[in-house]
Structures are given as C-alpha cells and as structure tokens.
C-alpha cells in the first residue's frame, strides 16, 4: 500500500483556509465526507479531535499528522492539506505547520494505519519533498509529486 493510493485529487487541499488546528482538521474531515469516504462525519471529527486533545500530532519541520481509529470508516483513508503561511498546531518544534496529513483508520485493523504512518514519516522527512508539496499550486500537482516519489523509492 502506497500513500498515493489513499489519496486522490478530491482529498487534497492545496490551499487550506483554516487558521487554527481544529479548523484545519474539520476542513480535511469535510473533504473526506464530501468524497463519500466517511460513514459518519461527526464520529470521525470527534475521534480525531479527541486524539488531538490527548497529544498533539504536530511534529517538526512544518508537518502535522492528525489521525484516529474509528468504526466510521470502512477502510484506511487520508486527506492532505497545505497552508503555505503555516498555522499553529502545537508542534514539537514550536514552529508553524504547513502540511497537514489526516489519516483515518478502521477501529480494529491497526496494521495498515501503522504502515501508513511509517511511510508518511519517511516521505516527509525529506526537505525537498516538503518544499515541493508546499510549493505545488494544485491538488493534481501534489498528488503527482507524492506518486512519483513513491514509485521511484
């Protein structure tokens, strides 16, 4: 399973409008809901926000990976948002977050979720990759950047 297989152009937001962590999470949950990937939007949003309250998923280098497990999805699904000017995400390094990768997993199937988190960490550890995603103008461009990188690994 590759990360690009979890995404499509409908689940990528190249210009997040949200100005807060909770709003960014809600914007990405709404993207997945509009794409028909959620059984229960409210349950997904609650699960992600609850997980975020327990411990921030704001990492370092402008990356956040909010995630949760819930019965409100039938399979592992994801959305990606970019906010070039950054937003406060209670990140580990105290810096603004530019890339928000939302990952929603099935409640009783942790394997794919853990593998996706590991792949995501590896992919976004590359500063050139992060810069390419942040600099991309369209969802199609972001999707192709991720897909081409994964296909050449």
VONU-338345 format. One line per field, with one value per residue (C-alpha): z, y, x; residue in three letters; residue number from 1. Coordinates in Angstrom, 3 decimals, padded with zeros to 6 digits. Layout:
N
w: (Z	...)
v: (Y	...)
u: (X	...)
code: (Ala	...)
pos: (NUM	...)
//
This chain:
153
w: (000.000	-001.055	000.353	-003.064	-003.109	-000.073	-001.796	-004.895	-006.113	-004.205	-000.906	-001.362	-000.419	-001.852	-000.033	003.380	004.518	008.193	010.583	013.604	014.266	014.944	011.863	009.690	010.973	010.346	006.831	005.951	007.538	005.413	002.294	003.061	003.834	000.515	-001.250	000.283	002.316	005.745	007.271	009.972	009.654	013.265	014.670	012.614	013.631	017.298	017.156	015.584	017.924	020.955	019.819	019.262	022.766	024.243	022.456	019.647	016.310	015.293	014.518	013.412	010.136	009.398	009.462	011.362	011.115	012.912	012.981	014.658	014.562	014.257	013.066	010.962	008.056	006.183	005.163	005.780	004.217	004.111	003.208	002.773	003.225	002.682	004.285	002.925	005.598	008.289	011.262	014.961	015.605	018.972	017.061	018.709	017.482	018.210	014.563	012.303	010.392	006.583	005.705	007.446	006.583	008.074	008.438	009.469	010.149	010.859	014.560	014.645	011.900	013.109	010.645	007.604	009.849	011.394	007.987	006.538	009.426	008.874	005.119	005.746	008.204	005.695	002.802	004.675	006.324	003.028	002.982	-000.837	-000.741	001.824	-000.247	-003.415	-001.721	-000.145	-003.449	-005.559	-006.807	-007.468	-005.948	-009.143	-008.751	-005.117	-005.988	-008.787	-006.566	-003.966	-006.511	-008.471	-005.302	-004.043	-007.416	-007.531	-004.000)
v: (000.000	003.368	006.727	007.935	005.046	006.600	009.961	011.395	014.954	015.282	014.563	017.096	020.744	022.819	025.981	025.230	028.086	027.107	029.333	027.005	023.388	022.352	024.196	022.501	019.092	019.901	021.181	017.930	015.772	017.672	016.931	013.204	013.442	015.176	012.472	009.829	008.178	008.512	006.668	009.305	012.721	013.680	010.478	010.923	014.559	013.696	010.840	012.986	015.941	013.626	012.062	015.530	016.665	013.636	014.528	016.927	015.380	018.485	017.119	019.027	020.706	022.061	018.696	017.530	014.094	014.134	010.614	008.389	004.946	004.723	002.472	005.428	004.347	001.068	001.278	003.369	006.790	010.070	013.733	016.206	019.957	022.656	026.082	027.934	030.639	027.975	027.557	026.864	023.119	022.754	021.225	019.515	022.212	025.112	026.192	026.687	023.733	023.842	020.250	018.520	014.850	013.470	009.688	007.810	004.088	001.291	000.687	-002.962	-003.078	-001.251	-002.740	-000.507	002.558	001.901	001.184	004.387	006.458	004.965	005.662	009.180	009.856	008.589	010.573	013.862	013.579	014.838	018.666	018.725	016.685	019.022	022.059	020.535	019.821	023.281	024.941	022.982	025.005	022.298	019.079	017.307	018.567	017.446	014.021	013.566	014.691	012.076	009.352	009.852	009.881	006.660	004.946	005.728	004.525)
u: (000.000	001.347	000.291	-000.808	-003.297	-005.001	-005.317	-006.892	-007.288	-010.583	-008.834	-006.025	-006.465	-003.588	-004.735	-006.197	-008.421	-008.324	-006.439	-006.468	-005.594	-009.195	-010.446	-007.800	-008.846	-012.508	-011.757	-009.987	-012.696	-015.235	-013.176	-013.332	-017.036	-017.793	-015.764	-018.055	-015.311	-016.919	-019.845	-020.308	-018.642	-019.364	-017.889	-014.713	-014.316	-014.885	-012.356	-009.647	-010.210	-010.232	-006.958	-005.509	-006.532	-004.748	-001.496	-000.754	000.142	002.079	005.517	008.602	009.536	006.043	004.256	001.181	-000.395	-003.729	-005.107	-007.652	-009.189	-012.949	-015.757	-016.945	-014.710	-014.653	-011.023	-007.927	-008.396	-006.499	-006.634	-003.807	-003.895	-001.288	-001.204	001.819	001.775	001.535	-000.732	-000.261	-000.523	001.231	004.121	007.072	009.482	007.113	007.096	004.049	002.651	002.398	001.465	-001.448	-001.912	-005.140	-005.247	-008.404	-008.174	-010.577	-011.011	-009.922	-007.307	-004.180	-001.683	-002.345	-002.553	000.865	002.438	000.954	002.325	005.787	005.667	004.462	007.276	009.827	008.335	008.079	011.496	012.966	013.164	012.967	009.764	008.219	009.202	007.755	004.427	004.238	005.143	002.654	-000.312	-002.905	-004.182	-003.139	000.437	000.634	-000.777	001.790	004.679	003.774	003.036	006.259	008.347	006.789	007.135	010.860	011.636)
code: (Unk	Unk	Unk	Unk	Unk	Unk	Unk	Unk	Unk	Unk	Unk	Unk	Unk	Unk	Unk	Unk	Unk	Unk	Unk	Unk	Unk	Unk	Unk	Unk	Unk	Unk	Unk	Unk	Unk	Unk	Unk	Unk	Unk	Unk	Unk	Unk	Unk	Unk	Unk	Unk	Unk	Unk	Unk	Unk	Unk	Unk	Unk	Unk	Unk	Unk	Unk	Unk	Unk	Unk	Unk	Unk	Unk	Unk	Unk	Unk	Unk	Unk	Unk	Unk	Unk	Unk	Unk	Unk	Unk	Unk	Unk	Unk	Unk	Unk	Unk	Unk	Unk	Unk	Unk	Unk	Unk	Unk	Unk	Unk	Unk	Unk	Unk	Unk	Unk	Unk	Unk	Unk	Unk	Unk	Unk	Unk	Unk	Unk	Unk	Unk	Unk	Unk	Unk	Unk	Unk	Unk	Unk	Unk	Unk	Unk	Unk	Unk	Unk	Unk	Unk	Unk	Unk	Unk	Unk	Unk	Unk	Unk	Unk	Unk	Unk	Unk	Unk	Unk	Unk	Unk	Unk	Unk	Unk	Unk	Unk	Unk	Unk	Unk	Unk	Unk	Unk	Unk	Unk	Unk	Unk	Unk	Unk	Unk	Unk	Unk	Unk	Unk	Unk)
pos: (1	2	3	4	5	6	7	8	9	10	11	12	13	14	15	16	17	18	19	20	21	22	23	24	25	26	27	28	29	30	31	32	33	34	35	36	37	38	39	40	41	42	43	44	45	46	47	48	49	50	51	52	53	54	55	56	57	58	59	60	61	62	63	64	65	66	67	68	69	70	71	72	73	74	75	76	77	78	79	80	81	82	83	84	85	86	87	88	89	90	91	92	93	94	95	96	97	98	99	100	101	102	103	104	105	106	107	108	109	110	111	112	113	114	115	116	117	118	119	120	121	122	123	124	125	126	127	128	129	130	131	132	133	134	135	136	137	138	139	140	141	142	143	144	145	146	147	148	149	150	151	152	153)
//
